[in-house]
Amino acid sequence: MAWIDLIGRILLAALFAAGAVQKAVEPGQVQDLLAGVGFPGWLVWPALAFNAALAVGLVFGPRVRVWAFAGAAYCMATSVFHFIPGDGWQMSIFVKNWAIAGGLLVLGART
């Protein structure tokens, strides 16, 4: 069943790769979210780099466990930017971040 594990890791990695691309193409969206909670907009660039590294690390390793736990922590921490109760779209992203964190915790515990 190693191939199922790999497919799951690829699917999780695709999310972070897409996040890196989104930050590269439209950094203003993330910069606005950062500014909304008092952080400098330039943090979009380390976030982009981490998203890209996480995508690669989840697929190719080594130390998939470390990448999985780091990704879970990242999802939990960044969910705060999406906790906007009056905005249904942002709240769905908030919940999705926690669900992804859960999947990454399971992956980290299994590897």
Secondary structure in CASP SS format (residue, H / E / C, confidence):
PFRMAT SS
TARGET T0000
AUTHOR 0000-0000-0000
METHOD secondary structure of the structure
MODEL  1
M C 1.00
A H 1.00
W H 1.00
I H 1.00
D H 1.00
L H 1.00
I H 1.00
G H 1.00
R H 1.00
I H 1.00
L H 1.00
L H 1.00
A H 1.00
A H 1.00
L H 1.00
F H 1.00
A H 1.00
A H 1.00
G H 1.00
A H 1.00
V H 1.00
Q H 1.00
K H 1.00
A H 1.00
V H 1.00
E C 1.00
P H 1.00
G H 1.00
Q H 1.00
V H 1.00
Q H 1.00
D H 1.00
L H 1.00
L H 1.00
A H 1.00
G H 1.00
V C 1.00
G C 1.00
F C 1.00
P C 1.00
G H 1.00
W H 1.00
L H 1.00
V H 1.00
W H 1.00
P H 1.00
A H 1.00
L H 1.00
A H 1.00
F H 1.00
N H 1.00
A H 1.00
A H 1.00
L H 1.00
A H 1.00
V H 1.00
G H 1.00
L H 1.00
V H 1.00
F H 1.00
G C 1.00
P C 1.00
R C 1.00
V H 1.00
R H 1.00
V H 1.00
W H 1.00
A H 1.00
F H 1.00
A H 1.00
G H 1.00
A H 1.00
A H 1.00
Y H 1.00
C H 1.00
M H 1.00
A H 1.00
T H 1.00
S H 1.00
V H 1.00
F H 1.00
H H 1.00
F C 1.00
I C 1.00
P C 1.00
G C 1.00
D C 1.00
G H 1.00
W H 1.00
Q H 1.00
M H 1.00
S H 1.00
I H 1.00
F H 1.00
V H 1.00
K H 1.00
N H 1.00
W H 1.00
A H 1.00
I H 1.00
A H 1.00
G H 1.00
G H 1.00
L H 1.00
L H 1.00
V H 1.00
L H 1.00
G H 1.00
A H 1.00
R H 1.00
T C 1.00
END
